[in-house]
Amino acid sequence: MNEKHIEFMKLALNQAKKAGQKSEVPIGAVLVAESGEILSLSHNQTISLADPTAHAEILTLRKAAQKVLNYRLLSTTLYVTIEPCIMCMGAIVHARVSRVVFGAYDPKWGAAGSLYNFADDTRLNHRPEIIHGICQDECLTLIQDFFRAKRSNKCRT
């Protein structure tokens, strides 16, 4: 396994933990240039920003685009703890991100191999490379523990 993938996924996991501490769904993302420079990183903020599009991936893409002053994020790799959803994969395709590396599949919302697979859809003009399973157990445990705690808190009220 590529050590760089693990290193960047650990940064995404740190971002996911920040989201969880704010009672946001604990998903984190990091966008890295081909040179290895971190262009941006973020975590889910849909609740705190009152924005249904404030997923970790979208916020990370927005920050990077502002930094490089270009909506096309060519030759970049997006690290995300959980498989991107339909909205996020759409943005990833539009931004021309070269590679998506994620930790755990999302069978309910995923669009990078589980529910849908945008990367294999030849009708789209860009198809990023997909690498999955990096730090999978840690990514899965983080989100499962979050939802388990949420469910148990609802039962107590």
Disulfide bonds with the S-S distance in Angstrom:
none
